């Protein structure tokens, strides 16, 4: 290797393209591409919605009357690129008990639009629990009677059920 440096072979051209750098030979950092911005520009919104799946799971199907019902909502991006989904609310998803949002009969204040961001192949999990109560006013809650209830989760977008961005499961509350 010493012969190459002594011969001057690396310094033959005026521009010296093969000559080692004077800064110690460290390569410059490669510039990165903003993959999220590119995927949002190149992938249509309908395709981004199709790439996302929503699933709700409960550890067991039956619960005694005095226990809370835990559940896990999993939202997954199946694409190998990052994506952003536009949502109708700053809260990107919500859960329901028998069609009642978050077991509350009190209307929430509508907000501005938001978004839900995913890295490539990312899976987001949210753990919540239903305390078996229904909210009937701002400061009043009523216990749910024994029976079967449907827990569901959906993204905060128009026609989430038609787009497959909705999942549900059934739980049974026993009397004791």
N, C-alpha and C positions, 0 to 999 in steps of 0.2 A: 504494500500500500504506500510505503514511503516513496517508492520510485515514481509513482504517479504524481505526487505533490512536487517532488524534486524536478521532474521533467518539464513542468509548466503546462502539461496537457490540459489542465483544467482552465487555464487562462489564455487560450488561443484566440478567442473572439473578443471583439471590442466590448460586447455587451456582457460577456462572461455568464452565460446562462447556467453552466454546470458548476460554477465556483461556489464553495461553501459560503454561507452568509457570515457576515462579520459579527452578528449578534449572538454567536454561540451555537448556531445551527438549530435552534428551536423552530419548529414549524409554526406558522401562524394558525390561530384557531379558525376552524371552518365556520362559515356563517350558517346559521340554522334558518329553516323556513318556518314561518308561523303556520303550522299544519291545521290548526283550528280555523284560522281565517280562510285558508285555501279550501278546506273541505266545506265550509259554510257557503263559499262562493260557487263551488263546483257541484255540490250535491243538492238537488232540489229538496224542498221541505218535505214533500210527501215521502221521499225515499228515507230521509232521516227519521220520520215517524215510524216507517215500516221496520227500521233497524233496531228499534227499542222494544223491549218486552217488560211487562209489569206482572209481578206475581205476589200474592199474599198467602202466608202460611201461618198456621197455628200449631203449637206443639201437640195438642190433643184435641179431640172433637167434642168432649163433654167436660163440663166444669161444675163443681158444686156451687150452690147459691151465694156463698159468701166470698168467693175468690174472684180476683181480677182475671181477665182474659188477655194474655199476652199474644202479640202477633208480630210478624216480621214482613215488611214490604221490601221486595227486591226489584230494582229497576236496572236493566242491563242494556248496554250498547253492544250489539253483535258485530258492528263494523270494525275493521282494523284501522280506522281513522277517527280522529276526534270529531265530535259533532256538538252542535248547540240546537236545542229545541225551543222555539218560541212558545211561551205559555200565556194564558189569559189572565194570570194572577202572579203576584210576587211569590206566592206559595206554589211551587211547581206541582205538587200533588196533594191529595187529601184522601181521607178514609171515611167510610160510611158504615152505619149499622142499620140494616133494613132500609136503605136509601136516605137515611138522615145523616147529613154531614157531621162527622165527629160526634155523633149521638147528641146533637144539639138542635133543638127546634128554634133557636134564636138565630136570626139572619146575621151573617157576618157582613162587615162593611166592604163593598167592592173596592178593589185597588187597581193600580195600573198593571200593565203587562209585565211579564218577567221572562226568564229563560232558565233552562236546565242544561248545564254543560257536562259533557262526558269526555274523558280521554278515550283513546282507542281501546276497545274491548272492556271498558270499565264497568264494574258492577257496584251499585250503591245499595246499601241495606239500611233500613230505618226500623228501629224497634219501638213499638208503642204498646199500650195496653188499654183495654176498655174496662172501666171499673163497674160495668153493668148498670150504669145510671144513664138516664136521658135528661138532658137539660131542657126545661120547659119555659124558663124565663131567665132574666139576667142573673138572678140569685137563688133560683130554685131548681133542684134536681129530684127526679123520681127514680126509684129502683125499677129495673126491668123485671117483669114476672118470669117465672120458669117457662121454658119453651125453646124453640129453635130460632136462631137469628143468623142473618147473612152479613158477614163482615166483607167489605169490599174496599178496593183502593183504585184510584184512577189518576191519570195526569190531568192537570188543569188546562185542558184544551177543549175546543169545541168538538163534539162527536167522538169523544175518547173511546166509547164502547164500540162504535163502528170501525174505528181505526185499530182496534185490538190493544189499546193502551189502558186496559181495565182488567181486573181480576177479582174473583170473589171466592169465599169459602163459607161453609155453614158450621156453626157451633151450637151445641145444646147446653142450656143452663138447667140443671136439675134443682128440685126443691130443697133438698138437703142430703 
